[in-house]
Amino acid sequence: MQVFINKNSYELDAGATLLDAIEAIGAKPPFAAAVNTQFVPQARYAEHLLQVQDQIDIISPVTGG
């Protein structure tokens, strides 16, 4: 199924979870994740099922001033 991670198209297996999407891009902590603009707590990554065309945002903190 096609999903978008940080506005880039990815093909994941049907039944993929948010954790599968995170692993697909090799994201390294710390980061926050949202699906269709809704924050998903880290404890739910493995159980949050994705749907075709979901928009996933993986956001890393930025430091500095």
Buried (B, 14 or more C-beta within 10 A) or exposed (E): BEBBBEEEEBEBEEEBBBBBBBEBEEBEEEEBBBBEEEEBEBEEBEEBEBEEEBEBBBEEEEEEE
